[in-house]
Amino acid sequence: MKHFLTVNDIESLPDWVNEAISLKKNPYQFEGLGKRRTICLLFFNNSLRTRLSTQKAAMQLGLDVMIMNFGNEGWALEYGDGTIMDQGTSEHIKEAAQVVSQYADIVAIRAFAGLMDKEKDEAEEVVNGFARYATIPVVNMESSVGHPLQALADAITLKENETKKRPKVVLSWAPHPKALPHAVANSFVQMMKMQDADFVITHPKGYELNAKLTQGCQIEHDQDKALESADFVYVKNWSSYSDYGKVLSKDTNWTMTMEKLGNAKFMHCLPVRRNMIVEDAVLDGNQSLVVQQAKNRVFSAQIVLKKLLENL
């Protein structure tokens, strides 16, 4: 594995999940792997769990950590080939990626979708630009269209809480006051397609995700029907894909409640808007797995970094 950019870079999901669960019992057992090596975390967007969990994972592997909030601390980057840089950008990705490669052994990047230009977002110019020009491994800490570290943490959480061989897992859209990216939902769908599960996606019409990703998945527009007999319910908002980046509905009938949840376990990547995405009773109840998911972000990152370090 040269880079970790998408869920498809996971060589064996069951093996990685089991290894992560084992790692949780003794997080420092591979502390020597990162000795005298450095990881650079570049944030083009804000973060809480991603920043702290990735830093924690790196420290548990013995890595030194450098962090830069690129959005307000670095030069504005240019990504196009042959561009005449006479406008707002000051540095090209070609130089930036190569320079970072001189300072670190691994670089991890977080850069959200702009939700204005679908083609530009799907080109993943920040993460793919670093992967193209860097001479060190690149880790995706959430990009325009994917959040593979979150999906891996979700897979760990599902495994730790499963009570049957083939659980029913529902990904449910929920209302939100502003447009959000598709990254978390996309990677969750990709991860679930690797699982032996009864998987259902439910959302209002107009909120269909990229059909290339959901091909073969069961899609149900009736939320109540989708939730019947669910074992896990993963709730997440995303903006329209067909009418790109637009909020088509804020229908609070899609808010997750205890009544809708039934006996299922509740999952969300956080941060979450209380009583908009989900009611307090669900988040504060014993069926909520959100804090456990957040903890597992450490070990999803640690497994990825461990795999990359072993190949340096």
Protein Blocks (a to p, Z undefined) as FASTA:
>chain_A
ZZafbfklpmblmlmmmmmmmmmmmmmlmmmmmgoiacddddfbdcfklmmmmmmmmmmn
opacddddfklmmccddfbehiacfbfbfbdfklmmmmmmmmpmbdcdddddeklammlm
mnommlmmmmmmmcbdcddebifkbcfklmmmmmmmmmmmgcbfbdcddddddddfbdcd
fklmmmmmmmmmmpccdddddddehiaccfklmgoiacdfblklmmgopabdcddddddf
klgoiafbfcfklpccfklnmmaccddebiadehklpcfklmmmmkbcklmmmmmmmmmm
mmmmmmmmmmZZ
